Amino acid sequence: MIQGLELANAWAISLFANHTDKVYSMAFMPDSRLLMSGSSEATVRIWNIHNGTMQNTLLNNEGITSVAVSRNGQWVAAVSYDKCIHLWSIPPGEPLATAHVSNAHADSIYAASVMNGGRSLVTGSLDGTEVKFVVRPQLRDDLTVEYHGTIDGFRAYL
């Protein structure tokens, strides 16, 4: 369950209650109209922040631990227990790419943040590593992960 709060008066103003398990992460679209929530139930749910309705559900095979939205609002990234990065278009929620990055992280990924205007995604793992990936969602079918020996050397061309 996710509740929106009016901080000045400390009361709930919205309730988003379609998740069936723990919600680990949330991220707003740049225009603040939509909220993405990632859950251990292996879903990213897209909510209309103004009326509280669920707009879409993006499905995954493993629990989602973190979500991040590109600055232009065209894609959402989600990371999961299984050391994968997933990209979906927003809207309509079509899968763009999935990268299994076990050569970059030895344990589950629990943090993701978009940087460089949406050209990079930084992920953090339970193994204590932070890795920067180059994101190219327009190249849907061209998915490679390269390792050059340093944290900045990991690149996923998505």
C-alpha positions as CSV (number, residue, x, y, z in Angstrom):
1,M,0.0,0.0,0.0
2,I,1.3,3.5,-0.9
3,Q,-0.2,6.6,0.7
4,G,0.2,10.1,-0.5
5,L,0.6,12.6,2.3
6,E,-0.2,16.3,2.7
7,L,2.9,17.2,4.7
8,A,1.6,20.5,6.0
9,N,-1.3,18.8,7.7
10,A,0.1,15.2,8.0
11,W,-2.9,13.4,6.6
12,A,-3.2,10.9,3.8
13,I,-4.5,12.4,0.6
14,S,-4.1,9.4,-1.8
15,L,-4.0,5.6,-1.4
16,F,-2.5,3.3,-4.0
17,A,-3.2,-0.2,-2.9
18,N,-2.8,-2.8,-5.7
19,H,0.6,-4.2,-4.7
20,T,0.4,-7.6,-2.9
21,D,3.9,-7.5,-1.4
22,K,6.6,-5.1,-0.2
23,V,7.1,-1.8,-2.2
24,Y,10.9,-1.1,-2.3
25,S,11.1,1.9,-4.6
26,M,9.1,4.8,-6.2
27,A,10.0,7.4,-8.8
28,F,8.0,10.2,-10.4
29,M,7.8,11.0,-14.1
30,P,9.4,14.4,-14.7
31,D,6.0,16.1,-15.0
32,S,4.8,14.5,-11.8
33,R,1.7,13.1,-13.4
34,L,2.7,9.5,-13.0
35,L,4.3,7.5,-10.2
36,M,6.2,4.3,-10.7
37,S,6.4,1.8,-7.8
38,G,8.6,-1.3,-7.7
39,S,7.7,-4.3,-5.6
40,S,9.1,-7.6,-4.4
41,E,6.0,-9.1,-6.2
42,A,8.0,-8.6,-9.4
43,T,6.0,-5.7,-10.8
44,V,6.5,-2.1,-11.6
45,R,3.1,-0.3,-11.3
46,I,2.3,3.0,-13.0
47,W,-0.1,5.2,-11.1
48,N,-1.9,8.4,-12.0
49,I,-1.0,10.6,-9.2
50,H,-4.0,12.9,-9.5
51,N,-6.8,10.4,-9.3
52,G,-5.0,7.4,-7.7
53,T,-5.8,4.9,-10.5
54,M,-3.3,2.3,-11.7
55,Q,-2.5,2.9,-15.4
56,N,-0.3,-0.1,-16.1
57,T,1.6,-3.0,-14.6
58,L,5.0,-4.0,-15.9
59,L,5.8,-7.6,-15.2
60,N,9.2,-9.1,-14.3
61,N,10.5,-12.6,-13.3
62,E,12.1,-11.4,-10.0
63,G,11.3,-8.9,-7.3
64,I,11.9,-5.2,-8.2
65,T,14.2,-3.5,-5.8
66,S,14.6,0.0,-7.4
67,V,13.0,2.0,-10.2
68,A,14.4,5.1,-12.0
69,V,12.8,7.3,-14.7
70,S,14.6,9.0,-17.5
71,R,14.7,12.8,-17.4
72,N,12.7,13.0,-20.7
73,G,10.1,10.6,-19.2
74,Q,10.4,8.2,-22.2
75,W,11.6,5.1,-20.2
76,V,11.7,3.6,-16.8
77,A,14.5,1.4,-15.5
78,A,14.0,-1.3,-12.9
79,V,16.6,-3.5,-11.2
80,S,16.0,-6.7,-9.4
81,Y,17.1,-9.5,-7.2
82,D,18.4,-11.5,-10.2
83,K,21.1,-8.9,-11.1
84,C,19.2,-7.6,-14.1
85,I,18.4,-4.2,-15.5
86,H,15.1,-3.9,-17.3
87,L,14.0,-1.0,-19.5
88,W,10.4,-0.2,-20.5
89,S,9.0,2.6,-22.7
90,I,6.7,5.0,-21.0
91,P,4.0,5.0,-22.3
92,P,2.9,2.4,-23.2
93,G,5.1,0.1,-21.1
94,E,6.6,-2.0,-23.8
95,P,9.9,-3.8,-22.9
96,L,12.9,-2.1,-24.5
97,A,15.7,-4.2,-23.1
98,T,16.9,-6.5,-20.3
99,A,20.6,-6.9,-19.3
100,H,21.8,-9.6,-16.9
101,V,24.8,-7.9,-15.4
102,S,26.3,-10.6,-13.2
103,N,29.7,-9.8,-14.5
104,A,29.2,-6.3,-13.0
105,H,27.5,-7.2,-9.8
106,A,28.1,-10.3,-7.7
107,D,24.9,-9.9,-5.7
108,S,21.4,-8.5,-6.0
109,I,21.0,-4.9,-7.3
110,Y,19.2,-2.7,-4.8
111,A,19.6,0.8,-6.1
112,A,19.3,2.6,-9.5
113,S,19.6,6.2,-10.5
114,V,19.5,8.0,-13.8
115,M,22.2,10.5,-14.5
116,N,23.7,12.5,-17.4
117,G,20.3,13.5,-18.7
118,G,19.2,9.9,-19.1
119,R,22.3,8.7,-20.9
120,S,23.6,6.8,-17.9
121,L,22.2,4.5,-15.2
122,V,24.1,3.9,-12.0
123,T,23.3,0.8,-10.0
124,G,24.3,-0.3,-6.5
125,S,24.5,-3.9,-5.2
126,L,24.5,-5.7,-2.0
127,D,28.1,-6.7,-2.9
128,G,29.2,-3.1,-2.2
129,T,29.7,-2.0,-5.8
130,E,28.3,0.9,-7.8
131,V,28.4,0.5,-11.5
132,K,27.7,3.1,-14.3
133,F,26.0,1.9,-17.5
134,V,25.5,3.7,-20.7
135,V,21.9,3.6,-21.7
136,R,20.7,3.7,-25.3
137,P,17.1,2.6,-25.4
138,Q,16.7,3.5,-29.1
139,L,18.9,0.5,-29.9
140,R,16.4,-2.1,-28.7
141,D,17.9,-5.2,-30.3
142,D,21.5,-4.2,-29.7
143,L,22.2,-5.3,-26.2
144,T,25.8,-5.9,-25.0
145,V,27.6,-5.5,-21.7
146,E,31.3,-4.8,-21.8
147,Y,33.8,-4.9,-18.9
148,H,37.0,-2.8,-19.1
149,G,38.3,-3.5,-15.6
150,T,37.0,-0.4,-13.8
151,I,33.6,0.6,-12.4
152,D,33.3,3.3,-15.1
153,G,34.2,0.6,-17.7
154,F,31.0,-1.3,-17.5
155,R,28.7,-0.3,-20.3
156,A,25.4,-1.7,-21.3
157,Y,24.2,-0.5,-24.7
158,L,20.5,-0.8,-24.3
